[in-house]
Amino acid sequence: MHRKRLYSCLFFFLFYGLLFWGSSSAAYSTDDPTTAVNKGLTYLAGMQNTDGGFSSDRDRPSSEVTTAWVIMALEAAGEDINSGKWVKNGHSPLDYLRNGITSPTATTDYARTLLALTAAGGDVFFHDANLVEKIISFQQDNGQFAQPDRNELDMINAHLWSILALYSADREIPQKGKALEWLKLRQNEDGGFGWAVGLASDPDDTGIAITVLALLGDKPNSSRTIQKALAYLHGQEGEDGGFAWTGQKSNAATDAWVIQGLVAVGSDPADTRWQVQANNPITHLLKLQNDDGSFNWTREVRSQPVLMTSYAIMALSKKPLPVNIDYARLPAEKISISLTVDCQEAVVNGQKQFLDSPPVIINNHTLVPLRVVGEWLGARFRWISGSSSIEITFNDRTFYLLVGQATEDLDFPTAIIEGGRTLVPVRYISEKLGAQVIWLEKERRIKIEK
């Protein structure tokens, strides 16, 4: 077996612990995520074993892997796992995890354990080992987190989960700039990320990657890396609104990782951008719930329902990993864009970017490319079929640009087409998107600040 194919199998068994069996079409459906989460919690409560832990399915021994994910799900839903509801025979899920006999080996093992301990308010020690210091010791000179002696240097997932785990412990990422750059350079041409270097992109790892990019300080609206990843995810969404691991059907696990990534970068998975017909990732995930509150892997396949339910609860609670981090309190994004007339080079937050077409001056109005500049300012665009108008959505409000037509508040068309590109008056569009424009006459330069 090819080494990377072998790693793929090991990754699923060691980190997610996935095994597939059974066939059971999901029967229960609700359009209310809160109701679905509560039913999921009721199901998990009925699945807890007397040792405080959880198994993959009914009548199976408790598993440290599964219990770790359940802990994270319970905390995401606001449950107190040390309360009577989650204590069996004097043992909480955290007690079971701490008393586990299995010691971490792979980097993802260390990360998963630390994520669960910190989610529940526990310390960073496990079997007398400081998990934070252990993970930090895996960092290479180039910023990557991996254990070379375990053949992990090709494993992007080891890097991703290490960073999530360190953030969960409120630990600053060593060599943060290098860690960010290492990850950015592993983005595939299609905008997605694979779980290992050289492998095809998949939505699961792409969702996790954009979560990590946001934590590392990459700003969603101005980051081409994140925007390309979002475009990749948009292209991977199925007609049912769900997402699939490569070659599989839309499933709960992939839905969950994508939803978490979207929430982490401020993109609502239920808004129109992610709607296909009447479906979106949230509605698809809700359709995978069974009458007992558990979630299927796919509509037809019941696989590790405790694990799938844990993933679904985190996603429907809109709590990206680490679940003890409030993404709303991450530093607000400030945007500074510098453009020069007739020059295709731009500077966005100090980073050079290149435009498909340069700013131009027509009839004393400075025009800039709509899509590039608008996306930097956080807007989304949609051409209205059969008309010459463009729908722009920004901060939950919508307005329209009329190609070739002036408006009451502008004596110039709000948009024109030049060389196949849509150009718009810079001051008009910027102010509509909450930004300020400064014109530097001598340099023929435009500064847009938000």
C-alpha positions as CSV (number, residue, x, y, z in Angstrom):
1,M,0.0,0.0,0.0
2,H,1.3,3.5,-0.9
3,R,2.6,5.3,2.2
4,K,0.1,8.2,1.9
5,R,-2.8,5.8,1.4
6,L,-1.7,4.0,4.5
7,Y,-1.6,7.3,6.4
8,S,-5.1,8.0,5.3
9,C,-6.4,4.8,6.9
10,L,-4.4,5.4,10.0
11,F,-5.7,9.0,10.3
12,F,-9.3,8.0,10.3
13,F,-8.8,5.2,12.8
14,L,-6.6,7.2,15.1
15,F,-8.3,10.6,15.0
16,Y,-11.9,10.1,14.1
17,G,-12.1,6.4,14.9
18,L,-14.5,5.8,12.0
19,L,-15.8,2.3,11.0
20,F,-18.8,1.9,8.8
21,W,-21.5,-0.6,9.2
22,G,-25.3,-1.0,9.1
23,S,-28.0,0.6,7.1
24,S,-30.7,2.7,8.6
25,S,-32.4,5.6,6.7
26,A,-32.8,8.7,8.9
27,A,-36.4,9.2,9.8
28,Y,-36.7,12.2,12.1
29,S,-36.4,15.7,10.7
30,T,-36.7,19.2,12.1
31,D,-35.9,22.6,10.8
32,D,-34.8,23.9,14.2
33,P,-31.2,23.3,15.2
34,T,-31.9,23.9,18.9
35,T,-34.5,21.2,18.9
36,A,-32.1,18.9,17.1
37,V,-29.3,19.6,19.6
38,N,-31.6,18.9,22.5
39,K,-32.7,15.6,21.0
40,G,-29.1,14.7,20.4
41,L,-28.2,15.4,24.0
42,T,-31.0,13.2,25.2
43,Y,-29.7,10.4,22.9
44,L,-26.1,10.8,24.3
45,A,-27.4,10.7,27.9
46,G,-28.9,7.4,27.2
47,M,-25.7,6.1,25.6
48,Q,-23.4,6.8,28.5
49,N,-21.9,3.7,30.1
50,T,-21.6,3.2,33.9
51,D,-17.9,4.0,33.9
52,G,-18.7,7.5,32.7
53,G,-17.5,7.0,29.2
54,F,-19.1,6.5,25.8
55,S,-18.9,3.8,23.2
56,S,-19.3,4.1,19.4
57,D,-22.7,2.4,19.6
58,R,-25.0,0.7,22.1
59,D,-23.7,-2.3,24.1
60,R,-20.1,-1.6,23.4
61,P,-17.2,-0.8,25.8
62,S,-16.3,2.8,26.4
63,S,-13.8,4.4,24.1
64,E,-11.4,7.2,24.9
65,V,-11.6,8.5,21.4
66,T,-15.4,8.6,21.4
67,T,-15.6,10.0,24.9
68,A,-13.2,12.8,24.0
69,W,-15.5,13.9,21.2
70,V,-18.6,13.6,23.4
71,I,-17.0,15.9,26.0
72,M,-16.4,18.5,23.3
73,A,-20.0,18.2,22.0
74,L,-21.5,18.6,25.5
75,E,-19.4,21.6,26.2
76,A,-20.3,23.2,22.9
77,A,-24.0,22.7,23.8
78,G,-23.4,24.4,27.2
79,E,-23.7,21.3,29.3
80,D,-22.0,20.9,32.7
81,I,-20.4,17.4,32.4
82,N,-19.6,17.4,36.1
83,S,-23.3,17.7,37.0
84,G,-25.5,14.8,38.1
85,K,-26.9,14.4,34.6
86,W,-23.5,13.3,33.2
87,V,-22.1,11.4,36.2
88,K,-22.7,7.7,36.3
89,N,-21.7,5.7,39.4
90,G,-19.6,8.7,40.5
91,H,-17.8,8.9,37.2
92,S,-18.0,11.8,34.7
93,P,-16.9,11.6,31.1
94,L,-13.8,13.6,32.1
95,D,-13.0,11.1,34.9
96,Y,-13.2,8.3,32.4
97,L,-10.9,10.1,30.0
98,R,-8.4,11.0,32.7
99,N,-8.3,7.4,33.9
100,G,-7.9,5.9,30.4
101,I,-5.1,3.4,29.9
102,T,-4.1,4.4,26.4
103,S,-1.3,6.9,26.1
104,P,-1.1,9.2,23.1
105,T,1.3,8.4,20.3
106,A,0.4,10.2,17.1
107,T,0.3,14.0,17.2
108,T,-3.4,14.0,16.5
109,D,-3.9,11.8,19.6
110,Y,-2.2,14.4,21.8
111,A,-4.3,17.1,20.2
112,R,-7.6,15.4,20.5
113,T,-6.9,14.6,24.2
114,L,-5.9,18.2,25.0
115,L,-8.9,19.6,23.2
116,A,-11.2,17.4,25.3
117,L,-9.5,18.2,28.6
118,T,-9.5,21.9,28.1
119,A,-13.1,22.0,26.8
120,A,-14.2,20.6,30.1
121,G,-12.1,23.0,32.1
122,G,-9.5,20.3,33.0
123,D,-5.8,20.8,33.2
124,V,-3.2,20.1,30.5
125,F,-1.7,17.0,32.2
126,F,-2.5,13.5,31.0
127,H,-0.7,10.4,32.4
128,D,1.8,12.8,34.1
129,A,2.7,14.4,30.7
130,N,2.1,18.1,30.0
131,L,0.3,17.9,26.7
132,V,0.9,21.5,25.8
133,E,4.7,21.2,26.1
134,K,4.6,17.8,24.4
135,I,2.8,19.3,21.3
136,I,5.2,22.3,21.3
137,S,8.1,19.9,21.3
138,F,6.9,18.6,17.9
139,Q,7.3,21.9,16.1
140,Q,9.9,22.0,13.4
141,D,12.2,24.9,12.4
142,N,9.8,25.8,9.5
143,G,6.9,26.2,11.9
144,Q,5.2,22.8,11.1
145,F,3.9,20.6,14.0
146,A,4.8,17.0,13.3
147,Q,6.8,14.0,14.6
148,P,9.4,13.1,12.0
149,D,10.1,9.8,13.7
150,R,6.5,8.9,13.2
151,N,6.6,9.8,9.5
152,E,4.3,12.8,10.0
153,L,6.2,15.4,7.9
154,D,3.7,15.1,5.1
155,M,0.6,15.2,7.4
156,I,-1.1,18.5,7.2
157,N,-3.7,17.3,9.7
158,A,-1.1,16.9,12.5
159,H,-0.3,20.6,12.0
160,L,-3.9,21.7,12.0
161,W,-5.0,19.8,15.1
162,S,-1.9,20.8,17.0
163,I,-2.7,24.5,16.5
164,L,-6.4,24.0,17.5
165,A,-5.2,22.2,20.7
166,L,-2.7,24.8,21.7
167,Y,-5.4,27.5,21.3
168,S,-7.7,25.5,23.4
169,A,-5.1,25.7,26.2
170,D,-4.7,29.5,25.7
171,R,-1.1,29.0,24.7
172,E,0.5,31.3,22.2
173,I,1.6,29.5,19.1
174,P,5.4,29.5,18.8
175,Q,6.8,30.7,15.5
176,K,3.2,31.8,14.7
177,G,4.2,33.5,11.4
178,K,6.0,30.4,10.2
179,A,3.2,28.1,11.2
180,L,0.7,30.3,9.2
181,E,3.0,30.4,6.2
182,W,3.6,26.7,6.2
183,L,-0.1,26.1,6.1
184,K,-0.8,28.6,3.4
185,L,1.9,27.0,1.2
186,R,0.0,23.6,1.5
187,Q,-3.1,25.0,-0.2
188,N,-3.9,23.1,-3.5
189,E,-4.5,24.9,-6.8
190,D,-8.2,24.4,-6.5
191,G,-8.2,26.3,-3.2
192,G,-8.8,23.3,-1.0
193,F,-6.6,21.4,1.5
194,G,-5.9,17.7,1.7
195,W,-5.1,15.9,4.9
196,A,-1.5,15.3,3.7
197,V,0.9,17.0,1.3
198,G,0.3,16.1,-2.3
199,L,-3.2,14.6,-1.8
200,A,-6.4,15.9,-3.4
201,S,-8.4,18.5,-1.6
202,D,-11.3,17.4,0.6
203,P,-14.0,19.5,2.3
204,D,-13.3,18.1,5.8
205,D,-9.7,19.3,6.0
206,T,-10.5,22.5,4.1
207,G,-13.1,23.3,6.8
208,I,-10.6,22.6,9.5
209,A,-7.9,24.6,7.7
210,I,-9.9,27.8,7.4
211,T,-10.7,27.5,11.1
212,V,-7.0,27.3,11.9
213,L,-6.2,30.2,9.4
214,A,-8.7,32.4,11.3
215,L,-7.1,31.5,14.6
216,L,-3.6,32.3,13.3
217,G,-4.8,35.8,12.4
218,D,-5.5,35.4,8.7
219,K,-8.4,37.8,8.0
220,P,-11.2,36.2,6.1
221,N,-12.2,39.2,4.0
222,S,-8.7,40.1,2.9
223,S,-7.1,36.7,2.8
224,R,-6.9,35.2,-0.7
225,T,-6.1,31.9,1.0
226,I,-9.4,31.8,2.9
227,Q,-11.4,33.2,-0.1
228,K,-10.0,30.6,-2.4
229,A,-10.8,27.9,0.2
230,L,-14.4,29.2,0.5
231,A,-14.7,29.1,-3.3
232,Y,-13.5,25.5,-3.3
233,L,-16.1,24.6,-0.7
234,H,-18.8,26.4,-2.6
235,G,-18.0,24.2,-5.6
236,Q,-18.1,21.1,-3.6
237,E,-21.6,21.6,-2.1
238,G,-24.1,19.0,-3.4
239,E,-27.6,19.6,-4.6
240,D,-28.8,18.4,-1.3
241,G,-26.9,21.2,0.4
242,G,-24.5,18.8,2.1
243,F,-20.8,18.0,1.7
244,A,-19.1,14.7,1.0
245,W,-15.7,13.2,1.7
246,T,-14.0,12.4,-1.6
247,G,-16.0,9.9,-3.6
248,Q,-18.6,9.5,-0.9
249,K,-22.2,10.8,-0.3
250,S,-23.0,13.9,1.6
251,N,-22.5,13.0,5.3
252,A,-22.8,14.3,8.8
253,A,-19.1,14.4,9.5
254,T,-18.1,16.4,6.5
255,D,-21.1,18.7,7.0
256,A,-20.0,19.3,10.6
257,W,-16.4,20.2,9.7
258,V,-17.5,22.5,6.9
259,I,-20.1,24.3,9.0
260,Q,-17.5,24.8,11.8
261,G,-15.1,26.3,9.3
262,L,-17.7,28.7,7.8
263,V,-18.8,29.9,11.3
264,A,-15.1,30.4,12.2
265,V,-14.6,32.9,9.3
266,G,-17.9,34.6,9.8
267,S,-19.8,33.0,6.9
268,D,-23.3,31.9,8.0
269,P,-23.9,28.3,6.6
270,A,-27.6,29.1,6.4
271,D,-27.5,32.2,4.3
272,T,-28.1,32.5,0.6
273,R,-24.5,31.9,-0.5
274,W,-24.7,28.3,0.7
275,Q,-28.2,27.6,-0.5
276,V,-28.7,25.1,-3.3
277,Q,-32.3,25.2,-4.4
278,A,-34.0,25.0,-0.9
279,N,-31.1,23.3,0.8
280,N,-28.0,24.3,2.8
281,P,-25.5,22.6,5.0
282,I,-27.6,23.1,8.1
283,T,-30.8,21.7,6.5
284,H,-28.9,18.7,5.1
285,L,-27.4,17.9,8.5
286,L,-30.8,18.1,10.2
287,K,-32.2,15.6,7.8
288,L,-29.7,13.0,9.0
289,Q,-31.2,12.9,12.5
290,N,-33.1,9.7,13.6
291,D,-36.2,9.4,15.8
292,D,-34.0,8.6,18.8
293,G,-32.0,11.8,18.4
294,S,-28.9,10.2,17.0
295,F,-27.4,11.2,13.6
296,N,-26.7,8.8,10.7
297,W,-23.4,9.1,8.7
298,T,-25.5,9.4,5.5
299,R,-29.2,9.2,4.9
300,E,-28.9,5.4,4.4
301,V,-25.9,4.4,6.5
302,R,-25.8,4.4,10.3
303,S,-22.2,4.5,11.4
304,Q,-20.8,5.3,14.8
305,P,-23.9,7.2,15.8
306,V,-22.5,8.5,19.1
307,L,-19.6,10.1,17.1
308,M,-21.8,11.5,14.4
309,T,-24.2,12.9,17.0
310,S,-21.2,14.6,18.7
311,Y,-20.0,16.2,15.5
312,A,-23.5,17.3,14.6
313,I,-24.1,18.9,18.0
314,M,-20.9,21.0,17.8
315,A,-21.9,22.2,14.3
316,L,-25.5,22.9,15.0
317,S,-24.5,24.8,18.2
318,K,-22.2,26.8,15.9
319,K,-19.2,26.3,18.1
320,P,-16.1,25.7,16.0
321,L,-13.2,23.9,17.6
322,P,-11.8,24.7,20.1
323,V,-15.2,24.8,21.7
324,N,-13.9,26.9,24.6
325,I,-12.9,29.7,22.3
326,D,-15.3,32.6,21.6
327,Y,-14.7,33.4,17.9
328,A,-16.8,36.5,18.2
329,R,-14.1,37.9,20.4
330,L,-11.2,37.4,18.0
331,P,-9.6,40.7,17.1
332,A,-11.9,42.6,14.6
333,E,-10.6,42.7,11.1
334,K,-9.3,46.1,9.9
335,I,-8.9,46.5,6.2
336,S,-6.4,48.9,4.5
337,I,-6.3,48.8,0.7
338,S,-4.0,50.9,-1.4
339,L,-4.6,51.1,-5.2
340,T,-2.9,53.2,-7.8
341,V,-4.5,54.3,-11.1
342,D,-3.4,52.3,-14.1
343,C,-1.4,49.9,-11.8
344,Q,-2.4,46.2,-11.3
345,E,-0.5,45.9,-8.0
346,A,-2.5,46.5,-4.8
347,V,-1.5,46.4,-1.2
348,V,-4.0,44.9,1.2
349,N,-3.1,45.1,4.9
350,G,0.6,45.3,4.0
351,Q,0.5,42.4,1.6
352,K,1.0,42.8,-2.2
353,Q,-2.0,41.6,-4.3
354,F,-2.5,41.7,-8.0
355,L,-5.7,42.8,-9.8
356,D,-7.1,41.4,-13.0
357,S,-7.5,44.9,-14.2
358,P,-6.2,48.2,-12.8
359,P,-8.1,51.2,-11.5
360,V,-8.9,53.7,-14.2
361,I,-10.3,57.3,-14.4
362,I,-13.3,57.8,-16.7
363,N,-15.2,61.2,-16.8
364,N,-13.5,62.3,-13.5
365,H,-14.7,59.1,-11.7
366,T,-12.1,56.6,-10.4
367,L,-13.3,53.1,-11.1
368,V,-12.0,49.8,-9.6
369,P,-12.8,46.1,-10.2
370,L,-15.9,45.2,-8.3
371,R,-15.3,41.6,-7.4
372,V,-11.8,41.9,-6.0
373,V,-12.2,45.1,-4.1
374,G,-15.8,44.2,-2.9
375,E,-14.6,40.8,-1.7
376,W,-11.8,42.4,0.3
377,L,-14.4,44.5,2.0
378,G,-16.6,41.5,2.8
379,A,-19.3,41.7,0.2
380,R,-20.9,38.9,-2.0
381,F,-22.1,39.3,-5.5
382,R,-24.7,37.7,-7.8
383,W,-25.7,38.6,-11.3
384,I,-29.5,38.8,-11.7
385,S,-30.4,36.5,-14.5
386,G,-32.0,38.2,-17.5
387,S,-31.2,41.8,-16.3
388,S,-28.3,44.2,-16.2
389,S,-28.1,44.3,-12.5
390,I,-25.8,42.9,-9.8
391,E,-27.1,41.9,-6.3
392,I,-24.7,42.7,-3.5
393,T,-25.1,41.3,0.0
394,F,-23.2,42.9,2.8
395,N,-23.8,42.5,6.6
396,D,-27.3,40.9,6.0
397,R,-28.5,43.8,3.8
398,T,-28.8,43.8,0.0
399,F,-28.5,46.5,-2.6
400,Y,-28.2,46.5,-6.4
401,L,-25.9,48.0,-9.0
402,L,-27.4,48.8,-12.4
403,V,-24.8,48.3,-15.2
404,G,-24.6,51.3,-17.5
405,Q,-27.2,53.3,-15.5
406,A,-26.9,56.2,-13.2
407,T,-28.9,56.6,-10.0
408,E,-30.4,59.4,-8.0
409,D,-27.3,59.6,-5.8
410,L,-24.7,59.2,-8.5
411,D,-24.4,61.1,-11.8
412,F,-22.5,58.1,-13.3
413,P,-23.3,54.5,-13.9
414,T,-23.0,52.4,-10.7
415,A,-21.2,49.8,-12.8
416,I,-19.8,49.4,-16.3
417,I,-18.2,46.6,-18.2
418,E,-14.7,47.2,-19.6
419,G,-12.6,44.4,-21.1
420,G,-14.9,41.8,-19.7
421,R,-14.5,43.2,-16.1
422,T,-17.1,44.9,-14.0
423,L,-15.8,48.3,-12.8
424,V,-17.5,50.5,-10.2
425,P,-16.9,54.0,-8.8
426,V,-14.5,53.4,-5.9
427,R,-16.0,56.0,-3.5
428,Y,-19.6,54.8,-4.2
429,I,-19.0,51.1,-3.6
430,S,-16.6,51.6,-0.7
431,E,-19.0,53.8,1.3
432,K,-21.8,51.4,0.6
433,L,-19.6,48.7,2.2
434,G,-18.8,50.8,5.3
435,A,-15.3,52.0,4.2
436,Q,-13.7,55.4,3.8
437,V,-11.8,56.5,0.7
438,I,-8.9,58.9,0.6
439,W,-7.6,60.2,-2.7
440,L,-3.9,61.1,-2.9
441,E,-3.7,63.4,-5.9
442,K,0.1,63.6,-6.4
443,E,0.5,59.8,-6.3
444,R,-2.8,59.1,-8.1
445,R,-3.4,56.6,-5.3
446,I,-6.6,55.5,-3.6
447,K,-6.6,54.4,0.1
448,I,-9.6,52.5,1.3
449,E,-9.9,52.0,5.0
450,K,-12.4,50.1,7.1
